[in-house]
Amino acid sequence: MKRRKFSKDFKIMVVKQAMTGTNKSNIARRYILNPGVISRWINEFKQGKI
């Protein structure tokens, strides 16, 4: 199984939803992601890596 690659725009969209208070588990289910991935993207966003 290949790893999925996500665009920068997609990651930013997910991060913004998570930062507005939407439950990470709900976001993860909606986009078929692991909640840990969302947490990692949030940290990368805060560090300016995304």
N, C-alpha and C positions, 0 to 999 in steps of 0.2 A: 504494500500500500504506500502510495506516495504522500509526502507531506504537502499539505495545502499551503499556498502562499497567499497572503492577504495584502492588498494595496494599502498605501499610507492613508489614503482617504477613508477606506473602510475602517482601519484601526482608529483613526481620529473620531469617526462617527460613533463607534462603540464606546470609546473612552468618554466622550462627551455625555452619552446617555448614562453611563455608570456614575459620572461625577455629578449629575443632576439629581442623584438620589434613587434612580431606578435600581432595583435589586439585581445584583450581578448574576444570580442564578437564573432569573427570568430572562435577562439578556442572553446569557449563555444558551439557554434552551431555544430562544428565538432564532439565533444564528448558528446553532449546532457547534458551540465552542465549549471548552473547558473553562470553568470560572477562574482557574489559576492563570490561564492565558490572559484573561481580562485584567487581572491584578498586575500581571507583568507589564502589559501595555500601558496601564495607568502609571506605573513607576517609570517606564521609559518616557512617557509623555511629560511627566514632571521634571525629568532630567534633561529634556530637550532632545532626546534621541529619536523621537517620532516627529 
